[in-house]
Amino acid sequence: MEWEVVIGLENHVQLTTDSKIFSGSPTAFGAAPNTQASPVDLALPGVLPVMNKEAVDRAIRFGLAVGATIAPRSIFARKNYFYPDLPKGYQISQMDDPVVQGGSLTFGYEKDGKFVTKTVNLTRAHLEEDAGKSLHEDYHGMSGIDLNRAGTPLLEIVSEPEIRSAQEAVAYAKALHGLVMWLGVCDGNMQEGSFRCDVNVSVRPKGQKEFGTRCEIKNLNSFRFIEEAVNVEVRRQIELIEDGGKVVQATRLYDPDKKETREMRSKEDAQDYRYFPDPDLPPLAISPEWIERVKAAMPELPAVMRERFVSEYKLPEYDSLILTSSKAMAGYFEAVVATAGQENAKAAANWLMGDVSSTLNRNDVDIADAPVTPAQLGTMLKRIADGTISNAAAKKVFAALWEAGSDDTGAVDAIIAEKGLKQISDTGALEAIVNDVIANNAKSVEQYRAGKEAAINALIGQAMKASKGQANPAQLTELLKAKLAG
């Protein structure tokens, strides 16, 4: 039987506010346990929550970016459940009237050797507070509770179940991660829990319209784990059904060491949480004027920038999608072009998607921290364009710039001079090399003149070797052809 995978994602995005969603407690990461939990966060008697306006601003910003409807009136509710790290015995969240409704996210990824794009619709994005954290290590066989995170502002972003593979799930998560960082609503730090992912997975026979029974895999904090967990869970469900079993709706955890998912608890439905409007919080009213203020302060969005890169820099759609995958990458590209000139935009894109990206990945460095500055890369591209250095020599220049880690723009010319990488473009010098090559490679010359055009490649190779790789390839080829035709 052929199976179809159905996936929906719920991403918990920690908002970049200095204080918590309903109190003035700080949200800084790394504080000593239980030093950032106020009476409001703990719901002690006599305290009242007060909405953090900055958290709402960030929710509106995200909603505008994905083309969603911003609810003019949204309600906060109490989601009731009992767990040691939930000090109130309930979580303040949104159920029936979320602040962000609908919207969509378009992303690109490679599938079967081709670059494809996909749009996934969003169900909603709602504001809520985070719970605390249970600590199970170094407590002499006991568990500890750190309530510093309790009350930290989250935006939970829920997708429609329109994702059909682990690969798509990762591409969607990466695009969402890049967008919230681009907007400045989240710092994106997955290790610190700022961007967490719950994945709902089910399978159904191909062609069936009804969804299968879903299981939710909680708290995946890396893209690699998302891909692994989805593949493992899909395999588990298919094998279970094919062996005559039945998938039971449950919340599961992924164990990356054992490469398995295991049941955490049976999956609750909405009625199990006994949602009801929080009596301490009035409805959140968002006026058109408020939305306009947020819109006016928004940065250029990735989709708009992609279109601009295609029209202004004449880049292919693939290049524009890659270059706008993060705000830092897009900014770096434009800074390179500012130095290299718009006529070298495609060369800048090629270098960023090729040598620069591979070097960043190999050294586990973000583009924002690259030791080669945009001005240096732009200057190097100008030297390629004006024939000062070849592409092969440019790779050596780039490696030296990376190693030096200097921000001196003049370093490009200094490295070219120091390493003797300047291309030989002098006609007299090239002519002497060509004459020697023709004289010493009679067989290749004879083959070329007999009509075997590929024979010239051997002659070019000999000439480049004689020039120690410094001959201008275009000039060299032109000169060789002219001599051989004579």
One Martini backbone bead per residue (centre of mass of N, CA, C, O) as a GRO file, in nm:
protein
  486
    1MET     BB    1   0.097   0.035   0.021
    2GLU     BB    2   0.034   0.369  -0.018
    3TRP     BB    3   0.157   0.662   0.146
    4GLU     BB    4   0.053   0.956   0.327
    5VAL     BB    5   0.181   1.247   0.457
    6VAL     BB    6   0.082   1.438   0.755
    7ILE     BB    7   0.167   1.785   0.836
    8GLY     BB    8   0.193   1.984   1.137
    9LEU     BB    9   0.283   2.301   1.284
   10GLU     BB   10   0.414   2.413   1.610
   11ASN     BB   11   0.536   2.734   1.701
   12HIS     BB   12   0.748   2.858   1.959
   13VAL     BB   13   0.783   3.211   2.001
   14GLN     BB   14   1.005   3.416   2.141
   15LEU     BB   15   0.980   3.729   2.245
   16THR     BB   16   1.164   4.054   2.225
   17THR     BB   17   1.128   4.118   2.529
   18ASP     BB   18   1.220   4.242   2.843
   19SER     BB   19   0.942   4.142   2.937
   20LYS     BB   20   0.675   4.001   3.031
   21ILE     BB   21   0.344   3.959   2.939
   22PHE     BB   22   0.220   4.023   3.268
   23SER     BB   23   0.505   4.150   3.355
   24GLY     BB   24   0.822   4.299   3.478
   25SER     BB   25   0.984   4.065   3.429
   26PRO     BB   26   1.254   3.929   3.317
   27THR     BB   27   1.398   3.742   3.008
   28ALA     BB   28   1.669   3.659   3.065
   29PHE     BB   29   1.920   3.447   2.999
   30GLY     BB   30   2.085   3.260   3.271
   31ALA     BB   31   1.964   3.281   3.528
   32ALA     BB   32   1.907   3.207   3.825
   33PRO     BB   33   1.706   3.016   3.971
   34ASN     BB   34   1.417   3.185   4.062
   35THR     BB   35   1.484   3.520   3.989
   36GLN     BB   36   1.227   3.569   3.752
   37ALA     BB   37   0.974   3.534   3.966
   38SER     BB   38   0.680   3.671   4.019
   39PRO     BB   39   0.373   3.698   4.161
   40VAL     BB   40   0.236   3.708   3.883
   41ASP     BB   41   0.362   3.446   3.762
   42LEU     BB   42   0.234   3.279   4.025
   43ALA     BB   43  -0.053   3.376   4.118
   44LEU     BB   44  -0.087   3.534   4.362
   45PRO     BB   45  -0.266   3.671   4.584
   46GLY     BB   46  -0.379   3.993   4.449
   47VAL     BB   47  -0.292   3.964   4.159
   48LEU     BB   48  -0.238   4.122   3.826
   49PRO     BB   49  -0.250   4.119   3.498
   50VAL     BB   50  -0.049   4.286   3.236
   51MET     BB   51  -0.026   4.386   2.926
   52ASN     BB   52   0.220   4.364   2.674
   53LYS     BB   53   0.255   4.574   2.410
   54GLU     BB   54   0.510   4.454   2.266
   55ALA     BB   55   0.387   4.178   2.208
   56VAL     BB   56   0.166   4.281   2.019
   57ASP     BB   57   0.342   4.416   1.809
   58ARG     BB   58   0.478   4.146   1.718
   59ALA     BB   59   0.222   4.004   1.628
   60ILE     BB   60   0.143   4.206   1.411
   61ARG     BB   61   0.399   4.189   1.243
   62PHE     BB   62   0.363   3.897   1.165
   63GLY     BB   63   0.080   3.913   1.038
   64LEU     BB   64   0.161   4.108   0.809
   65ALA     BB   65   0.388   3.924   0.678
   66VAL     BB   66   0.154   3.678   0.618
   67GLY     BB   67  -0.136   3.799   0.549
   68ALA     BB   68  -0.312   3.847   0.790
   69THR     BB   69  -0.553   3.871   1.034
   70ILE     BB   70  -0.628   4.129   1.256
   71ALA     BB   71  -0.776   4.126   1.544
   72PRO     BB   72  -0.974   4.367   1.697
   73ARG     BB   73  -1.068   4.115   1.890
   74SER     BB   74  -0.925   3.950   2.173
   75ILE     BB   75  -0.889   3.650   2.375
   76PHE     BB   76  -0.827   3.540   2.699
   77ALA     BB   77  -0.732   3.222   2.838
   78ARG     BB   78  -0.773   2.932   3.034
   79LYS     BB   79  -0.540   2.662   3.060
   80ASN     BB   80  -0.607   2.358   3.214
   81TYR     BB   81  -0.330   2.226   3.406
   82PHE     BB   82  -0.112   1.977   3.569
   83TYR     BB   83   0.218   2.093   3.651
   84PRO     BB   84   0.505   2.168   3.810
   85ASP     BB   85   0.582   2.416   3.588
   86LEU     BB   86   0.276   2.525   3.663
   87PRO     BB   87   0.198   2.747   3.904
   88LYS     BB   88  -0.121   2.811   3.849
   89GLY     BB   89  -0.274   2.564   3.684
   90TYR     BB   90  -0.244   2.765   3.439
   91GLN     BB   91  -0.270   2.904   3.108
   92ILE     BB   92  -0.223   3.190   2.929
   93SER     BB   93  -0.429   3.217   2.640
   94GLN     BB   94  -0.563   3.130   2.314
   95MET     BB   95  -0.859   3.028   2.133
   96ASP     BB   96  -1.113   3.168   1.972
   97ASP     BB   97  -0.943   3.470   1.965
   98PRO     BB   98  -0.697   3.536   1.790
   99VAL     BB   99  -0.476   3.778   1.678
  100VAL     BB  100  -0.395   3.570   1.445
  101GLN     BB  101  -0.549   3.511   1.115
  102GLY     BB  102  -0.399   3.324   0.913
  103GLY     BB  103  -0.218   3.297   0.631
  104SER     BB  104   0.124   3.266   0.483
  105LEU     BB  105   0.403   3.047   0.359
  106THR     BB  106   0.687   3.088   0.153
  107PHE     BB  107   0.905   2.833   0.010
  108GLY     BB  108   1.227   2.680  -0.052
  109TYR     BB  109   1.347   2.369  -0.218
  110GLU     BB  110   1.503   2.064  -0.265
  111LYS     BB  111   1.377   1.830  -0.526
  112ASP     BB  112   1.514   1.603  -0.707
  113GLY     BB  113   1.728   1.843  -0.806
  114LYS     BB  114   1.506   2.063  -0.754
  115PHE     BB  115   1.366   2.381  -0.738
  116VAL     BB  116   1.110   2.452  -0.502
  117THR     BB  117   0.782   2.574  -0.426
  118LYS     BB  118   0.587   2.659  -0.124
  119THR     BB  119   0.257   2.688   0.024
  120VAL     BB  120   0.157   2.757   0.362
  121ASN     BB  121  -0.098   2.760   0.565
  122LEU     BB  122  -0.241   2.942   0.830
  123THR     BB  123  -0.438   2.937   1.109
  124ARG     BB  124  -0.249   3.073   1.346
  125ALA     BB  125  -0.164   3.330   1.604
  126HIS     BB  126  -0.083   3.318   1.952
  127LEU     BB  127  -0.091   3.436   2.265
  128GLU     BB  128   0.141   3.348   2.538
  129GLU     BB  129   0.258   3.172   2.809
  130ASP     BB  130   0.506   3.033   2.971
  131ALA     BB  131   0.659   2.796   3.133
  132GLY     BB  132   0.850   2.629   3.306
  133LYS     BB  133   1.122   2.411   3.435
  134SER     BB  134   1.233   2.089   3.431
  135LEU     BB  135   1.486   1.933   3.638
  136HIS     BB  136   1.687   1.609   3.610
  137GLU     BB  137   1.975   1.711   3.699
  138ASP     BB  138   2.174   1.713   3.973
  139TYR     BB  139   1.941   1.600   4.221
  140HIS     BB  140   1.970   1.329   4.365
  141GLY     BB  141   1.705   1.193   4.212
  142MET     BB  142   1.579   1.467   4.162
  143SER     BB  143   1.360   1.734   4.091
  144GLY     BB  144   1.355   2.052   3.941
  145ILE     BB  145   1.235   2.403   3.956
  146ASP     BB  146   1.220   2.656   3.698
  147LEU     BB  147   1.049   2.990   3.687
  148ASN     BB  148   1.171   3.197   3.481
  149ARG     BB  149   0.977   3.134   3.223
  150ALA     BB  150   0.738   3.222   3.358
  151GLY     BB  151   0.568   3.445   3.136
  152THR     BB  152   0.686   3.420   2.875
  153PRO     BB  153   0.660   3.540   2.560
  154LEU     BB  154   0.439   3.396   2.313
  155LEU     BB  155   0.417   3.271   1.971
  156GLU     BB  156   0.180   3.063   1.830
  157ILE     BB  157   0.237   2.878   1.530
  158VAL     BB  158  -0.012   2.752   1.301
  159SER     BB  159  -0.050   2.505   1.078
  160GLU     BB  160  -0.151   2.349   0.826
  161PRO     BB  161  -0.198   2.012   0.697
  162GLU     BB  162   0.033   2.059   0.416
  163ILE     BB  163   0.258   1.864   0.484
  164ARG     BB  164   0.452   1.578   0.309
  165SER     BB  165   0.742   1.602   0.461
  166ALA     BB  166   1.036   1.632   0.620
  167GLN     BB  167   1.159   1.830   0.421
  168GLU     BB  168   0.928   2.036   0.433
  169ALA     BB  169   0.933   2.087   0.737
  170VAL     BB  170   1.217   2.210   0.742
  171ALA     BB  171   1.171   2.438   0.535
  172TYR     BB  172   0.949   2.577   0.694
  173ALA     BB  173   1.104   2.623   0.962
  174LYS     BB  174   1.331   2.792   0.835
  175ALA     BB  175   1.150   3.017   0.721
  176LEU     BB  176   1.026   3.101   0.991
  177HIS     BB  177   1.287   3.159   1.139
  178GLY     BB  178   1.383   3.382   0.942
  179LEU     BB  179   1.137   3.573   0.972
  180VAL     BB  180   1.141   3.637   1.283
  181MET     BB  181   1.425   3.756   1.265
  182TRP     BB  182   1.378   3.972   1.048
  183LEU     BB  183   1.149   4.120   1.231
  184GLY     BB  184   1.244   4.102   1.548
  185VAL     BB  185   1.057   3.890   1.733
  186CYS     BB  186   1.315   3.692   1.729
  187ASP     BB  187   1.632   3.534   1.795
  188GLY     BB  188   1.634   3.203   1.726
  189ASN     BB  189   1.732   3.043   1.980
  190MET     BB  190   1.728   2.701   2.016
  191GLN     BB  191   1.903   2.636   2.271
  192GLU     BB  192   1.720   2.850   2.454
  193GLY     BB  193   1.405   2.827   2.343
  194SER     BB  194   1.300   3.051   2.124
  195PHE     BB  195   1.265   2.796   1.909
  196ARG     BB  196   0.993   2.579   1.888
  197CYS     BB  197   0.881   2.235   1.800
  198ASP     BB  198   0.573   2.096   1.694
  199VAL     BB  199   0.475   1.772   1.555
  200ASN     BB  200   0.221   1.666   1.337
  201VAL     BB  201   0.152   1.314   1.274
  202SER     BB  202   0.032   1.138   0.979
  203VAL     BB  203  -0.138   0.869   0.806
  204ARG     BB  204  -0.243   0.770   0.465
  205PRO     BB  205  -0.388   0.657   0.214
  206LYS     BB  206  -0.365   0.702  -0.099
  207GLY     BB  207  -0.656   0.916  -0.168
  208GLN     BB  208  -0.737   0.983   0.106
  209LYS     BB  209  -0.916   1.232   0.286
  210GLU     BB  210  -0.891   1.132   0.552
  211PHE     BB  211  -0.748   1.150   0.841
  212GLY     BB  212  -0.537   1.039   1.050
  213THR     BB  213  -0.386   0.961   1.334
  214ARG     BB  214  -0.234   1.175   1.555
  215CYS     BB  215   0.097   1.281   1.650
  216GLU     BB  216   0.286   1.457   1.897
  217ILE     BB  217   0.598   1.620   1.874
  218LYS     BB  218   0.795   1.751   2.120
  219ASN     BB  219   1.043   1.977   2.150
  220LEU     BB  220   1.201   2.072   1.888
  221ASN     BB  221   1.555   2.217   1.862
  222SER     BB  222   1.605   2.108   1.556
  223PHE     BB  223   1.621   2.037   1.224
  224ARG     BB  224   1.730   1.751   1.246
  225PHE     BB  225   1.513   1.646   1.449
  226ILE     BB  226   1.271   1.690   1.272
  227GLU     BB  227   1.348   1.492   1.049
  228GLU     BB  228   1.392   1.241   1.220
  229ALA     BB  229   1.119   1.229   1.374
  230VAL     BB  230   0.934   1.204   1.131
  231ASN     BB  231   1.054   0.946   1.005
  232VAL     BB  232   1.014   0.767   1.253
  233GLU     BB  233   0.703   0.808   1.289
  234VAL     BB  234   0.613   0.714   1.013
  235ARG     BB  235   0.728   0.428   1.035
  236ARG     BB  236   0.571   0.345   1.287
  237GLN     BB  237   0.282   0.380   1.178
  238ILE     BB  238   0.297   0.195   0.931
  239GLU     BB  239   0.383  -0.065   1.079
  240LEU     BB  240   0.144  -0.077   1.270
  241ILE     BB  241  -0.082  -0.098   1.056
  242GLU     BB  242   0.042  -0.343   0.887
  243ASP     BB  243   0.021  -0.524   1.169
  244GLY     BB  244  -0.288  -0.439   1.281
  245GLY     BB  245  -0.282  -0.180   1.414
  246LYS     BB  246  -0.324   0.130   1.617
  247VAL     BB  247  -0.334   0.460   1.630
  248VAL     BB  248  -0.263   0.670   1.906
  249GLN     BB  249  -0.339   0.949   2.049
  250ALA     BB  250  -0.033   1.144   2.112
  251THR     BB  251   0.233   1.239   2.312
  252ARG     BB  252   0.571   1.282   2.201
  253LEU     BB  253   0.912   1.184   2.212
  254TYR     BB  254   1.247   1.243   2.109
  255ASP     BB  255   1.522   1.009   2.066
  256PRO     BB  256   1.836   1.062   1.930
  257ASP     BB  257   1.991   0.806   2.030
  258LYS     BB  258   1.754   0.584   1.952
  259LYS     BB  259   1.568   0.665   1.722
  260GLU     BB  260   1.289   0.752   1.887
  261THR     BB  261   0.957   0.739   1.983
  262ARG     BB  262   0.776   0.833   2.287
  263GLU     BB  263   0.545   0.820   2.518
  264MET     BB  264   0.406   1.069   2.736
  265ARG     BB  265   0.093   1.113   2.650
  266SER     BB  266  -0.216   1.146   2.611
  267LYS     BB  267  -0.404   1.324   2.395
  268GLU     BB  268  -0.544   1.619   2.419
  269ASP     BB  269  -0.825   1.805   2.414
  270ALA     BB  270  -0.977   2.100   2.449
  271GLN     BB  271  -1.182   2.001   2.675
  272ASP     BB  272  -0.954   1.913   2.883
  273TYR     BB  273  -0.875   2.230   2.949
  274ARG     BB  274  -1.107   2.420   3.021
  275TYR     BB  275  -1.181   2.669   2.871
  276PHE     BB  276  -1.171   3.021   2.977
  277PRO     BB  277  -1.210   3.330   3.036
  278ASP     BB  278  -1.015   3.565   3.167
  279PRO     BB  279  -1.110   3.765   3.441
  280ASP     BB  280  -0.829   3.957   3.447
  281LEU     BB  281  -0.878   4.003   3.126
  282PRO     BB  282  -0.935   4.197   2.885
  283PRO     BB  283  -0.997   4.260   2.590
  284LEU     BB  284  -0.816   4.286   2.290
  285ALA     BB  285  -0.766   4.601   2.138
  286ILE     BB  286  -0.723   4.667   1.778
  287SER     BB  287  -0.647   4.925   1.594
  288PRO     BB  288  -0.586   5.062   1.290
  289GLU     BB  289  -0.367   5.257   1.398
  290TRP     BB  290  -0.186   5.045   1.523
  291ILE     BB  291  -0.128   4.888   1.264
  292GLU     BB  292  -0.002   5.128   1.108
  293ARG     BB  293   0.238   5.175   1.300
  294VAL     BB  294   0.367   4.898   1.253
  295LYS     BB  295   0.389   4.908   0.943
  296ALA     BB  296   0.581   5.165   0.932
  297ALA     BB  297   0.820   4.992   1.101
  298MET     BB  298   0.876   4.795   0.886
  299PRO     BB  299   1.051   4.600   0.705
  300GLU     BB  300   1.157   4.463   0.440
  301LEU     BB  301   1.035   4.202   0.287
  302PRO     BB  302   1.131   3.914   0.143
  303ALA     BB  303   0.931   3.916  -0.099
  304VAL     BB  304   1.002   4.204  -0.193
  305MET     BB  305   1.309   4.159  -0.221
  306ARG     BB  306   1.300   3.938  -0.433
  307GLU     BB  307   1.173   4.111  -0.656
  308ARG     BB  308   1.401   4.324  -0.655
  309PHE     BB  309   1.638   4.139  -0.731
  310VAL     BB  310   1.522   4.062  -1.008
  311SER     BB  311   1.482   4.359  -1.126
  312GLU     BB  312   1.754   4.510  -1.036
  313TYR     BB  313   1.979   4.249  -1.066
  314LYS     BB  314   1.892   4.006  -1.253
  315LEU     BB  315   1.796   3.762  -1.090
  316PRO     BB  316   1.720   3.469  -1.015
  317GLU     BB  317   1.492   3.324  -0.816
  318TYR     BB  318   1.682   3.138  -0.664
  319ASP     BB  319   1.881   3.351  -0.565
  320SER     BB  320   1.675   3.529  -0.412
  321LEU     BB  321   1.591   3.311  -0.207
  322ILE     BB  322   1.870   3.263  -0.080
  323LEU     BB  323   1.945   3.569  -0.010
  324THR     BB  324   1.653   3.588   0.168
  325SER     BB  325   1.685   3.380   0.414
  326SER     BB  326   1.833   3.635   0.539
  327LYS     BB  327   1.907   3.944   0.649
  328ALA     BB  328   2.216   3.916   0.654
  329MET     BB  329   2.254   3.813   0.363
  330ALA     BB  330   2.115   4.047   0.215
  331GLY     BB  331   2.297   4.271   0.331
  332TYR     BB  332   2.564   4.161   0.225
  333PHE     BB  333   2.499   4.164  -0.074
  334GLU     BB  334   2.445   4.474  -0.101
  335ALA     BB  335   2.727   4.556   0.001
  336VAL     BB  336   2.887   4.424  -0.227
  337VAL     BB  337   2.750   4.578  -0.465
  338ALA     BB  338   2.830   4.865  -0.370
  339THR     BB  339   3.134   4.796  -0.454
  340ALA     BB  340   3.122   4.623  -0.732
  341GLY     BB  341   2.858   4.660  -0.869
  342GLN     BB  342   2.578   4.586  -1.052
  343GLU     BB  343   2.733   4.419  -1.279
  344ASN     BB  344   2.824   4.210  -1.020
  345ALA     BB  345   2.576   4.061  -0.892
  346LYS     BB  346   2.597   3.767  -0.992
  347ALA     BB  347   2.878   3.715  -0.878
  348ALA     BB  348   2.797   3.765  -0.584
  349ALA     BB  349   2.589   3.539  -0.567
  350ASN     BB  350   2.778   3.304  -0.637
  351TRP     BB  351   2.972   3.342  -0.399
  352LEU     BB  352   2.763   3.323  -0.167
  353MET     BB  353   2.648   3.033  -0.259
  354GLY     BB  354   2.934   2.917  -0.251
  355ASP     BB  355   3.219   2.979  -0.103
  356VAL     BB  356   3.098   3.128   0.139
  357SER     BB  357   2.895   2.915   0.245
  358SER     BB  358   3.094   2.676   0.271
  359THR     BB  359   3.282   2.820   0.475
  360LEU     BB  360   3.074   2.874   0.691
  361ASN     BB  361   2.989   2.576   0.739
  362ARG     BB  362   3.273   2.460   0.801
  363ASN     BB  363   3.304   2.691   1.052
  364ASP     BB  364   3.044   2.772   1.196
  365VAL     BB  365   2.944   3.053   1.051
  366ASP     BB  366   2.800   3.348   1.035
  367ILE     BB  367   2.753   3.603   0.818
  368ALA     BB  368   2.775   3.828   1.046
  369ASP     BB  369   3.082   3.684   1.123
  370ALA     BB  370   3.246   3.732   0.885
  371PRO     BB  371   3.589   3.799   0.811
  372VAL     BB  372   3.469   3.892   0.541
  373THR     BB  373   3.398   4.170   0.394
  374PRO     BB  374   3.200   4.321   0.165
  375ALA     BB  375   3.423   4.511   0.056
  376GLN     BB  376   3.630   4.291  -0.006
  377LEU     BB  377   3.457   4.122  -0.199
  378GLY     BB  378   3.397   4.355  -0.396
  379THR     BB  379   3.693   4.410  -0.474
  380MET     BB  380   3.753   4.126  -0.582
  381LEU     BB  381   3.539   4.136  -0.813
  382LYS     BB  382   3.674   4.373  -0.961
  383ARG     BB  383   3.940   4.216  -1.021
  384ILE     BB  384   3.805   4.010  -1.201
  385ALA     BB  385   3.662   4.203  -1.407
  386ASP     BB  386   3.950   4.361  -1.487
  387GLY     BB  387   4.181   4.112  -1.491
  388THR     BB  388   4.379   4.089  -1.247
  389ILE     BB  389   4.218   3.821  -1.175
  390SER     BB  390   4.133   3.510  -1.136
  391ASN     BB  391   3.925   3.276  -1.011
  392ALA     BB  392   4.150   3.104  -0.887
  393ALA     BB  393   4.290   3.340  -0.737
  394ALA     BB  394   4.041   3.432  -0.571
  395LYS     BB  395   4.041   3.189  -0.379
  396LYS     BB  396   4.309   3.271  -0.244
  397VAL     BB  397   4.221   3.546  -0.147
  398PHE     BB  398   3.984   3.455   0.028
  399ALA     BB  399   4.147   3.272   0.220
  400ALA     BB  400   4.329   3.504   0.325
  401LEU     BB  401   4.106   3.684   0.436
  402TRP     BB  402   3.992   3.481   0.637
  403GLU     BB  403   4.254   3.442   0.798
  404ALA     BB  404   4.305   3.744   0.878
  405GLY     BB  405   4.044   3.918   0.975
  406SER     BB  406   4.022   4.187   0.822
  407ASP     BB  407   3.886   4.531   0.741
  408ASP     BB  408   4.080   4.583   0.506
  409THR     BB  409   4.040   4.670   0.180
  410GLY     BB  410   4.354   4.669   0.093
  411ALA     BB  411   4.408   4.357   0.125
  412VAL     BB  412   4.359   4.257  -0.160
  413ASP     BB  413   4.605   4.392  -0.306
  414ALA     BB  414   4.819   4.284  -0.110
  415ILE     BB  415   4.777   3.981  -0.172
  416ILE     BB  416   4.827   3.988  -0.474
  417ALA     BB  417   5.121   4.091  -0.448
  418GLU     BB  418   5.241   3.889  -0.238
  419LYS     BB  419   5.141   3.620  -0.423
  420GLY     BB  420   5.145   3.668  -0.734
  421LEU     BB  421   4.824   3.692  -0.880
  422LYS     BB  422   4.862   3.843  -1.122
  423GLN     BB  423   4.761   3.875  -1.433
  424ILE     BB  424   4.852   3.795  -1.756
  425SER     BB  425   4.802   4.063  -2.020
  426ASP     BB  426   5.048   4.072  -2.183
  427THR     BB  427   5.094   4.014  -2.510
  428GLY     BB  428   5.397   3.948  -2.526
  429ALA     BB  429   5.406   3.731  -2.301
  430LEU     BB  430   5.184   3.545  -2.424
  431GLU     BB  431   5.319   3.496  -2.702
  432ALA     BB  432   5.565   3.341  -2.595
  433ILE     BB  433   5.407   3.107  -2.471
  434VAL     BB  434   5.254   3.017  -2.727
  435ASN     BB  435   5.502   2.952  -2.904
  436ASP     BB  436   5.612   2.727  -2.721
  437VAL     BB  437   5.363   2.542  -2.721
  438ILE     BB  438   5.350   2.495  -3.030
  439ALA     BB  439   5.644   2.382  -3.059
  440ASN     BB  440   5.593   2.141  -2.815
  441ASN     BB  441   5.282   2.050  -2.958
  442ALA     BB  442   5.235   1.906  -3.245
  443LYS     BB  443   4.997   1.707  -3.212
  444SER     BB  444   4.777   1.910  -3.115
  445VAL     BB  445   4.804   2.098  -3.356
  446GLU     BB  446   4.727   1.892  -3.573
  447GLN     BB  447   4.445   1.817  -3.459
  448TYR     BB  448   4.320   2.098  -3.473
  449ARG     BB  449   4.376   2.146  -3.786
  450ALA     BB  450   4.193   1.873  -3.846
  451GLY     BB  451   3.919   1.948  -3.643
  452LYS     BB  452   4.002   1.907  -3.333
  453GLU     BB  453   3.894   2.126  -3.100
  454ALA     BB  454   3.970   1.989  -2.821
  455ALA     BB  455   4.289   2.022  -2.849
  456ILE     BB  456   4.313   2.312  -2.723
  457ASN     BB  457   4.302   2.236  -2.422
  458ALA     BB  458   4.593   2.130  -2.400
  459LEU     BB  459   4.727   2.401  -2.477
  460ILE     BB  460   4.608   2.572  -2.252
  461GLY     BB  461   4.721   2.403  -2.019
  462GLN     BB  462   5.022   2.453  -2.092
  463ALA     BB  463   5.009   2.763  -2.074
  464MET     BB  464   4.915   2.782  -1.779
  465LYS     BB  465   5.159   2.630  -1.667
  466ALA     BB  466   5.379   2.829  -1.773
  467SER     BB  467   5.223   3.076  -1.605
  468LYS     BB  468   5.123   2.968  -1.326
  469GLY     BB  469   4.806   3.060  -1.373
  470GLN     BB  470   4.836   3.389  -1.485
  471ALA     BB  471   4.686   3.378  -1.730
  472ASN     BB  472   4.464   3.506  -1.947
  473PRO     BB  473   4.234   3.300  -2.074
  474ALA     BB  474   4.099   3.468  -2.297
  475GLN     BB  475   4.356   3.574  -2.435
  476LEU     BB  476   4.493   3.303  -2.478
  477THR     BB  477   4.280   3.175  -2.662
  478GLU     BB  478   4.278   3.390  -2.882
  479LEU     BB  479   4.583   3.366  -2.953
  480LEU     BB  480   4.589   3.067  -3.026
  481LYS     BB  481   4.380   3.072  -3.257
  482ALA     BB  482   4.535   3.275  -3.433
  483LYS     BB  483   4.795   3.105  -3.467
  484LEU     BB  484   4.654   2.838  -3.577
  485ALA     BB  485   4.528   2.992  -3.833
  486GLY     BB  486   4.817   3.083  -3.973
   0.00000   0.00000   0.00000
